[in-house]
Amino acid sequence: MKKKTFIMFLTFFLPEIVFAASHSEGSFNYIQLFFKTVVYIIIFILVLFATFYGTKLLAKRSKPFFKSKYVEIIDSVNLGSNNRIVIAKVANYIYILSINNNDTVLMDKIEIQSFYSRVKEAKALDKDLYDNTEVDNDNIVLENEFKKILDKFKLINRKIDRDEDKNEEDD
């Protein structure tokens, strides 16, 4: 497998060397081969950029074709290869749907105002939990002590290794 890859690499980047008889018959111009290789690499990179940005452009331009007037997907979460939860806004309601390969199940239907008030409450609760969390200084001190002990062991191991190397040289 590695041989085939190597041969393909040579054929693509250094065609003058790979072919048994070239048009120049006898002398290789390595500078020309180097520049050809550089040009091939630049062209390859340009093609990669063109495909990347072309795909982005197509995605932006095709977005209006897939957009709906009445249904807006607020969020979507994949729960594996076949399962996902979708939060969709339809009229004045938010629908929470469970979708898999076989069926779609309505998990909950909430009015928009109620949904956004619940989201605000959840964000406020998260902020309160984060603000009230105290850093445990004892754990930080213990971590630092363990690091010091480990550094001492590393230093001792280095000394032992040096001593063993000296003993081996003496023998």
N, C-alpha and C positions, 0 to 999 in steps of 0.2 A: 504494500500500500504506500509506503514512504517513497519507494522508487518511482512509482507512477506520479506522485505529487511533485517530486523533484524534476522529473522529465517534463511535466506540464509547465512547471515554473520556468525551466530553461527554454522551452519552446516559446513561451509567451514573452519573456523578457529578453532573451538573448538568442534570437532566431539565427543569426549568422554563425554562431558556434554549433548549434544543434544540427543544422543541415549539413550533410556530408559534402556537398559541393555547392558553393555559393557563386554568385555572379562575379566576384572579384578573384576567385580561384587562387588561393595561395596566401594572401596577406590579409590579416584582420585589422580593421581600424577600430581599436578599443575605445578611442575617444568618441567615435560615432556611435558605437554600441552603448556606451555610458549615457550619452545624450538621448538615444532612443529609449533606453530604460527609464530615464527620468521623465521623458515625455509620456510614456505609457502609464507611469505611476500618477502623473498629474491628470491625465485624461480619466483614469480610474477614479481619482478623488473627485473630479468635477462631475462625473456621472453619479457618484454617490450623493453629492450635494444636490444635484438637479432632481434626483428621485425623492430625496427627503423634502426639499422645499416644494416640489411639484405636488407631492402628496398632501402637504399642509395646505397649499393653495386650493387643491381640489376639495379638501374637507371644508374649508371656509366657504367656497362657492356653492357646494351642494347642501349646506346647512338649511337654507330656506326650503328646499324640496322636502326635507324630512320634518320640518317644523309644523306643528298643528295649531290651529286657532283656539281650540277648546281644551286641549290637554297639555299640561306642562309637567315634565318630570323634574321634581325638585331634587331628589337624591336617589341613588341606586347603590346597593351593596351586594357584592358576590359572596355567597356563603359556600362556595365549592364550585365544582365544574358544572353542576346542573341546577343549582338553587341560587335564587337571588331575592332580595327584598327591594321593592320599589315604592317610593313615596311620590304620588302623583297628585297634581292639583287640577280639579275639574269643577268649573263654576265656583261655588262658594264652599266647596268641601275639599278636604285632603283625604286621599285614599291610601292606605298602607296595604300593599299587595305582596303576597308570597308567590313567586313564579318558579316553576320547575318545568321539566320536559313534558310532563303529562297534563298538568292543570295549573290554573291560576286561582288562588284563594284570597278573598277579601279578609284581611286580618282586622282592620279597623277603619271607621269612617268618622272623621272629625271636622267640625266647622273650622274655617280658616282662623278666626279670632282666637278660638280656644287653642288651636295648634300652636300659633305663634306665642301665646302667653305661656304655654307649657315649655316651649323652647327657651324663652327668656328666663323662666324659673330654673331650668336645668343649667343654663349658663351661669346664673347667679349662684346656684349651689356649688358648681365647680369652682367658681372664683372664691367663695367662702372657704371651701375645703383647702384650696391651695394657699390662701392667706393665713389660715389657722394652723397649717402644718409647721411644726417646729423642727429644726435640725437637731438631731441627737449628737451633741458634742462628744459624749462618751464613746460612741462608735467611731468618730473621726480620730480621737486620741488612740483608740485600739488599733485602727488601721495604720496609723503612723508608727506605732510601736512594732507591729508585725513587719512593716517595711524595713525598719531599722534592723530587726533580727534577721530578716532574709538577706539584707545587704551584708551583715556580718558573716553569714554562712557563705555567701558568694565570695567574700574576701578570703575566708579560710580555705575554701575550695581552690581558689586561684593559687594560694601559697602552697597547698598540698600538690597541685599539678606542677608548679615550678620545681618543687623539691623532687618530685618523681622524674621530671625531665632531666634534672641535674644528675640524679642517680643513674639514669639510663645512659647518659653521655659518659659518665665515669666508668661504666662497665664496658 
